[in-house]
Structures are given as C-alpha cells and as structure tokens.
Amino acid sequence: MEMFKKRYLLVLAIIFLFGSCNGINRSKKVKQKSPNIIFILTDDQGWTHRSHRADPNIPESESDYYETPNMDKLAKSGILFTEGYAPNPICSPSRHSIMLGQNAARHIYNKDLDWYKKTSDWLTIPRAIKKANPKYKTAHFGKWHIAMEPKVAGFDYDDGMTSNNGGEIFEDGFINIKEFTKVSDEYLEANNIQNPTNMRRAGKPSGHWNDENAKDIFGITDRAEAFMKGSIAEGKPFYVQLSHYAVHLSLVSRKETYEYFKNKKRGERHTNPEFAAMLKDLDTGVGRIMDFVKSMGIEDNTYIFLMGDNGGRLSLNQIAKIDHNKELVEAYYSTQNERNIPLRNGKHSFYEGGLRVPFIASGPGINANRVSRTPVTGLDLLPTFTDLAGGDVEMPKEIDGGTMAPLLLNESEEKVVRNSKYLIFHQGSHRPPRSAIQNDKYKLVKYWPSKTDQENRPTIELFHIAEDLGETMNIIEMHSEIAKELELELNKFLDTTNAETGNQKVKGPYYRLMDDLGKTPEEERWDSE
C-alpha cells in the first residue's frame, strides 16, 4: 500500500509539474496540426445503462431509472452507434484486444502461453499514434489490467499496472468486499432478509459505501486534465485514455448522489440506487472532461470517444452497505435480475447482453445528432485513432479492426473495412471455451467441449439478430446451411490464429506477468477478473 501511495504521488507530481500552464488564454482557440484524441472507457456499463436510447427505435433501450445527462449530451453532439461491440464480454481480454487491435484469439486465448513475452514490436494504440505523428504525448489513467507495462506499450504517463482493486479507494486505503461476504450472509440470515426474486447468491456481495472520490472517478479526471494542460502548454497534440473502474463492482458513490437516487421512484427495469449513483458520478466525470475541452478552447480540434469494455452485469445480487468505520450497517437482496433487457444475458455471455455496449464518438468533422447502424467494435479504435492522428502507418495483417474515420467523417459511408467481413468473438484457455461469429443478420454461438467433458459435441446456436435482438429463438434447424457457413469461417479463423479451444490450468497473462515482475497480490491487492 505504501509503495502504491509513493508511486501515485510521484506520478501526480510529475504530471502537475508538466501540466503547469501559466499564460494559457482559455478563451483563445488553440489550433494544432494534429487533433487531440480522448478515449473514455467505462467498466461493465451495459448497452441500456444510460438515459438516452441506445437505439432511437427501441424505447426500452433507455434506462427508466439511471441518469447520464453528459453521455446524452455527448451522443447528441456526434454519432451514436446502435451496434457498438466490445471485443470480448469480459474486461481483461477486451482491454487487451482494444489496446492491440487484435482479436483475443491471437493473444490472451492463444495456445502459445508465452505470447505476452513477445509483444515488444506489436502495435498498440499509443505506438501506432506515435508512428503517425511522433509529436503526440500519450497518457493512460485508471484501470489497466493488460499483460504489458503501460510504458512498454508506449504511454508517456500512466498509473501503473492497475487492476480492479485500484478503484476501490476507501478514504486512506483499499477495501476488499470479499471480506464482507461472511458478515453480509450472517446479517441477512439474522434479520430474516428475504430474496424476493430467488436470485442466485453472488460469490461476493455488491458492497456500497460513500466516497468523495467515488471509484477514483475524479482522481482519474484530475490527472487527465493536468496531462492535457501540459500538452497544450507545450503545443503538442495528445492522446489520453481514461479507463474508469466504474461501474464495476463494488458500488461506490458520493453521499449526495446516493441520497438522490434513494429517494427517486424506481423504474421497472432498473431499480438499484447504489448502482445508479455510481453511474451518475461516472457521468459527472465525463461531463468534466467535456467542459474542460470547451474551456480550453480546443473543442474544434479534439475527438472524444466513449465505449464500454463489456456488457453490463445481468444482476447485482445481494448488497452490503458499509459505513466510514468499515463496518457493515445493512444488507439486502437486490431485485435487479434482468438489467440488460431487451438484450439477452450480460457480462461473460456471448449473447448480445455481454457484447453490445455504449459506443459514441464526437469531434471535428463529425456532424451532430447522427445515428449509425453500422456494426463497430473496440478493435476498430487502434486503426481509427492512427488515421485521425495522421495515418500513413501500415497495419499488420494481425490487426483485426478497421478504421472508422471514413464512416465518422462522411455520412454516406456505411461500412468499416476489416480483414474479415465477420465479427468474431472467442475465449478459451483459462476460461470455459466458447465462440461467436456474426454478419449483418445472423449470429452463431458455439460452446466447445471442455477437456473434462470431451464426449459431448459442441453446442451450436443460430440467431437472426436483425429480427430477434433478444436472441429468443434458435433457428439452426431452419437455416442449417447458414450455420454451416458461419461455423466454417469461425473454425478457419481459430485455426489460423492458433487459438486455444480447450481448457488449460493456468493464470491469466496479466497475473503471469505480475509474477514475472515479482509483484504479489498483497502488494497492491490485485483482484481477479
């Protein structure tokens, strides 16, 4: 803990020193040759977890309880993608894929367990941007959870090898909600607290407490603003990534935000005040970034992208409330059992609820109030940012994303050119092996047999997602030829990438790298994902 504090203070001091900007005229428009790029990555924010419609044609795609006025404003100022996809339904593989522009089958779920030791020449977002224009300053603040040190990835400033617990700041230290599982259970039993929806008990409760720097939302924002000020003062274009810990469990918010939602009438689909408060605080952080860009006079030369790292959690299970003495004061069962309707399932799932996420872009050349139904993915961000930064960077064949720049800047453009006409999702190795592949209309989901259950053939489902967004009907028997075509393309891709389609008893690569670096879970209390 002490080591983390020292490093945190050192990084903050360097950034603020670099960011001192006496003499900057905030009212004057700052013109730079290359545009600034701000990327805001939210954690576990579902497609419907916002107060504007994720799809203007679907009324239930808008929350009936949560409030995200700044994200709403951002969506209106630029382009709202109704079919934005995370590269994976779990945060660590998704973050790897976004940073590398490569499908998870090529790295985190590859048969080669030493792949992370061979990435010294792989393109990353900051490396690609600096290839396009070496003048760019780059920074990453917030949750990392990638098997590559941020500085090695090409960032000039960063928060280090952070993971989930990095955002669980409670006053002067960290708190791990797992410690409250036993006392929460005892409280529920002793007080005869009922489980109204017969919800499956979570492995750990959703802990909630009040914190003025909820989930480090405002700390991340402060550090990003200081970095941007320094870049502006130096006359350098910048790329900054704010990877928020919110709205991942545990649930943290400012007291006044929680009190507001506690007193607000619940919706039918969304009811939890603790989650709503944390989401609203996150939205406030987004608003601060938008206001900062305007106040510095750089809005005409700055892009802002926002997306979720994976789909929202399907349920929040039991809630444990903790006071400032770190004592349990109340526990109850949440009624949040289907939080992603009209999408099916949620985080960890290869159905739409696990993969479809908020995806918004705004900036120079992007007309306001646009809605795009072109499927886009986090894999597209690396080539897109590279193009916006100056382009002229040859993309290796392993880059699975395509540039969205033509789509962003030309309303008549309706596609993103990638190395495949399909969107492919995969996991294996240290997680239950499964895959999905989809085109504009159809989606195939495949469950591979595990090594402990080899006698069962893979289970395959086919859905017409263009007409059945909720994936309620498996139509494989009616369209077996389509299923065969999609499965053939999926298998071909997995064979080409040397993807692991079975189970291996191994830690995730982030934790293997942490072992290689000699860091222990006790040092900064890394949590698993």
N, C-alpha and C positions, 0 to 999 in steps of 0.2 A: 504494500500500500504506500509506504514512504517513497519507494522508488518511483511509483506512478506519479505521486504528487510532485516530486522533483522534476521529472520529465515534463509533466504537464505545465508547470510554472516556467520551465526553460523555454518550451515551445511557445507559450503565450507571450513571454517577454520578448523573444526574438521577433515574433510577428508584429507586436505592437511597436517595437523599435523600427522595424521595417515599414510599418504602416503609418508612422507619423507623417502627417501631410499638411503641415503649416503652409499656408499660401495657396491652397486649392480653393478656387472660387466655385462653390457648389452650384451657383446659379448659371454658370457658364457651361455650355455644351462641350463635352470632351470628345474630340474626334480622334480616332485611332485607325490605322490602316486595316488591321485585322479585328474582327469582332470579339468581344468578351463572351464567354460561354459559362453559364451557371447551370449545374445539374443537381437537382434535388431528388434524392432517392428516399422514399418512405419505406417503412418496415411493416409488413403484414397489413397494409391498407387494402381492403377489398375493393372490388370494382364499384360497388354501390355505397361505399363508405364516404360519402360526400353529399353536399346539399344541392348539387345540380345533377341533372340526369346524365348518367354515364352514356346513355343513348337517348337523344331527344324524342325518339319514337316509342320509348318504353317507360311509362310512368313509374313503375316500381323499381327502376334503376336509380332512383333518387332516394336518399335516406328520408325516413319520416320522423327522425329524431336528431340525428347528428347535424352539426352546423360547421360549414367550411367556407365562409364568405370570401376569403382571399383566394382559395383554389378556384372558387366560382368565378371570381374576377379574372384570374389568370386564364381560365378556359375561354372566357368571352373575349379576351384581348388577343387571342391567337387561334390555334387549331386544337380541337378536341378530337382525339382518336377514339372511336367507339370500340375498335378491336385492337387494343394495345395488349401485348402479351409479354409476360415475364419469360425469360429463357428457361426457368425451372420453377416448380411450385414450392421450393424451399430456399431459404435466404442465402446460405453459403454457396451452393452451386450456381444460383442465379447471379450473385455478385461476381464470382469468378468469370462467368460467361459474359456479363456486361463489360467487365474490365478488359477481357481478352478478345471480345468479338467472336468467340468460338463456342460452338455447342458443347454442353457438358460432357458429351460422349468422347470428346477429344482430350479431356483433361481430368476433371475430378472423378469421372466414372470410367476411366480407361483401365485396360488390363495392365498397362505399364504403371506400377505404383510409384516409380521414381520420376514421373513426368515433371513434378514441380521443381526438381533439381536441374532441369534442362531449359528453363524459361529465360535465360539471360538475353537471348536475342528475339524473344517473342514480342510482337507488337502489343502494347497496352494503350489505353486512351491517352495518357499524358505523353508517352513516347511517340505515338502517331501524330499528335498535335504539334509536338516539337519538331518532328520531321517536316511537317507542313510549314512551320514557321518557328525557328529556334528562339525567337524573342519572347515566346509565351512563358509566363510564370504560371506554375501549376500548384494546386493545393488540394488536400483531402482532409476533411474534418468529420469526425463521428465514427460510426461503426465500420470496420474494415472486414475482418473475417475471411481473408483471402490468403492462400498459401504462397505469398510473396511479400517481402517487406515493402511498404509504400515507397520508400526512397529508391529501392531497386526497380520498382515499377515506373519510376520517372517523376515522382512528385517532389517539388522543392520544399513544401511544408506539409506536415501531417501530424496526426495524433498518435501514430504508432500502430502496433499490432492489436488493435482493439477488437473486442468481440461483444457478445450480448451484455455482459455484466458492466461494461464500460458506461452504459447509460443508466444503470441502477444506482444513481447517486442519491444518498440519503444524508442530508446535512454534511457531515465531515467525512463520510466514508461510504463503503458499499454495503448493500444488504442483499442477501440471497433468500428469495421467497421460499425456497425448498425447506429452509429451517422452520417455516411456519406450517408445514403440511400436517405434522402431528398435532400441534396445538389447535389448528383450524378444525381438524376432524373431531378432536375432543370437545371443542366448543359446539359444533353442530350437533353432536350426539347429546351432550349435557343439556342443551337448550331445546332439544327435540325439533330442530330446524328441518322442515320438510323440503323434499326435492320435487317441486311441482311438475316438472316435465320429465321426471325419471331420467335425468341426464346422467350420462356416463361420467364417473368421477375422474377428474384430471389427475395426472401424476403429480402435479403441484398446483396449489390454488393460484388464482389470479390476485396477487397481492395489490392493495391500493394504499397509497399514502399521499400526503400533500407535500409539495416541494416547490419553492420559488423558481428553481431552475429545473422544472419537470423534465425528466429523461434527458437532461443536458441539452434540451432544445435551444435554450437561449445562450448557453455556453458555445455551442456549435455555431450559432448565428453570430455571436460576438467575434469569434475567431475568424469566421469567413469575412465579415465586414472589415476587420483590421487588415486582413490579407489583401482585399480588394482595394482598400485605400492606398496601401503601399504600392501596389501595381500601378494604380492611376498616377500616383505621385511620381513614379519612375518613368511614366509614359509607356508602359508595357501592356500588351494585351494579356488577358488572364483566362485560365480555366480553373474553376473551383467546384469541387463536388462536396455537397453536404449530404452525408449518408446518415440519416436520422435513426436513432434507436427506437423512437416512437413510430408506430403504435404497438410495438412488440410487447408481450408480457415482460415484466409486471406492469400494473397500471399505476401511473404517476401523473399528478396534475397539480396545478395551483389550487389553493383552497377556494378562492372566489369562483373559479371556473367550475369546480365540482359542485359548489352550492347552487350555482345557476342551473345545472342540469338535474340536480337532485330535486329541485322544485319545478322543473319543466314537465309537462304532461308527456308520458311515454308514447312512443309510436307502436305500431303493430309488429313491424319487422325488427326495429331497433329499440332497445329499452334500457340499456345499461349506462347509468350516469358516469361511472368511473371511466369507461372507455370513451364515452362522448367527450368528457372533459379533457382527456389526454389528446384526443384528435383535434379538439378546438385549440389547445395550446400549440400543437404542431402547426395548425393553420395560421396561428398568430406569428409563429416563426417564419412561415412562408411570406406572410404579409410584410414583415420587417425587411426581408430581402427585396421584395418588390418596391417598397418605399425607399430603401437605400439606393437602389438603381436610379430611381427618379430624382432623388435629392442630389445625387452626384452628377446629374445631367448626362448620364451615359445610356439612357433607355433607347436611343436611336442606334446604338452600336452594341447592344447586349442581348444575347439569346438566353431565355430561361426555359429549361426542360424540367418536367416533373413526371415521375413514374413510381409505381410500387414495385418492390423487389419480388413479391409473390402474392398470391391471392390471400384474402382475409381468413382468419381462423373461423372454422364453422361454428364453434361455441366458445363461451368463456368459462363454463363450468362453475365451480364454487369460488366465491370471492372472500378474501381475507383482508380486513381493514386493519391497518397498523398506525399507531399514533407516533408522535415525535419522541417518545421514550422507547420506541421499537417494541411495543407491547401490542398484542392482539386485542382489539377492542370490540370487534364484531365479525361474524362470518355468516354468509348466506349462500344459497344456490341461485345462480343466475338463470333467467328464463331464456337466455339467448341460445337457441338451439339451431336455428337456420338463418344465419346472419347474412348470407350471400344471395338470397332469393332476388332475382329469378334464376341465378346461376346454380348449378348443381355442385354440392360439396364445397370444399375450401382448401386451405393450405395443406400441402403434402399430397393432394389429389391431382390426377391428370385430367380431371374434368374441368370445365370452364371456370368453376369457382376457385380452383387452385392456380390457374394460369392467366386469366384475364384480369387486368389491373388498370388503375388510373394511368393515363398517358396523355400529357399536354405539352405543347410547345408554343412559345411566343417570342417575338423578336423582329428585327428589321427584315422587311420583305415578306413577312407572314401576315396576310390580311386577317382582320379581326372577325370574330363570330363564324369561324369556319368549323365545319364538322366533316371528318373524313372517315369513311368506312373501309378504307384500305387497311388490311392487317399489317401492323408494325410490331417490332419486337425489340427488347433491350439489346439484342445482338446488333441492331442497326446503328446504335449510338456511336460506336467507335468510327466506322466509316463516315457517318454524318458529321460528327464533330471535326474530323480530319478535313472533310470537304469545306466546311464553313471556315476553318482556320486558314485555308489557303490551298488545300488539295495537293495534287502532283505527288502523291505518295502511292506507290504500287502496293496493292493489297495482296498478301499471300493467299494461296488457294484455300488455306485453312480458315480464313475469315468467312464465317457463315452469314454475317449480316450484310446488308446493302445500304447505300447512302439514301437517306430520306430527303436530302437537300432539294432535288427537283420537285418532289411532292410538296415540300414546305413552301417553296417559292413560286410555284406555278399551280394554280387551281385546276388547270385542265389535266394535270398529271394524276394518274390513279393507280400507280403501282410502284413497288420498290424492287429493283433488280438484284437478286441474290444468286449464289452459286447453286441454288435449288429452288424449284417452284413450290416446294412444300415447306411448311413449318414443322420441325421435328423436335420432340422433347424426349429426354431419356434419363433414367437413373439406374444404377446398379452398384456393384462393388460392396460398400458397407451399408447399403440400404436395399430394401426389397426391390428387385429388378422389375421395371415396367417402362413402357414407352408409349408415345402417341405421335401421330402424324396427321396433318390436315392440309386440305387445299381450301379453296374459297367456299365450298359447300359441305364437304364431308370430313369427318374426323374418325380415325381409328385409334382405339386404345388397346394396348397389348400388355398382358401380365405374363412375364416369363416365369417358368418353374424355378424354384429355388433349389439349391443343392441338397436340401433336406426333403425335397418333395419332387424328385425327378420323374416319377411315374405319371404325373399329371401333365398333359399338354398345355401350352399357353392358352389363356382365356383371351378371346378377341371380341371386341365390341365395335360396332359401327353406328355413327350418329350423323344425321343430317342437320348440322348446327345452324345452317342458314334458315331452316324452318323450325327447328327444335332446339332453341337456345338452352333450355333446361336439361337437354340430353336425357329425356324421359323414355325414349323408345329405341331399343337396339334393333336396327334394321338389317343386320348382317345376312339374314336368310333371304331377304327380298333383293339384296344388292350384293351378292357374293362376288361378282366379278370386280366391282369397285373395291371391295375389301381385299381381294387378292392383289390388285394393282397397288394399293396403298401399302400392304404388308410387304410386298416385294421391294418397293422403294425404301421402306424403313429398314428392312434387313440388309439391303445393299449398302445403305449409309452406315449402319452399325458395323458391318464387316470392314468397310473401307477405313473407318476411324479407329478400328481395334478396340471398340467399346466392350466393357465388361457387361455381360448379360446374366451373370450369376452373382452369388454372394461370396464375399471374402471377409474373413475375420481380421479387420484392420481399422485403425482410426482414420478419420477424415484427414486429408492432406494438410489442412491448416494446423491440426494438432500434431501431426508428424513433423511439420516444420518447427513448431514451437519446441518439440522435444530436441530437434537438431540444434536449435538456438540455445538450448539449455534453460528455457523458461518453464516454470512449473505452474500448475493451476493455482497454487497458493499465492504465487507472486502477484497476480492481478485478478485472481478468481475468475478465470475464463469459464464460460458456460458452454454447454454443447448445444448444437442446433440440428 
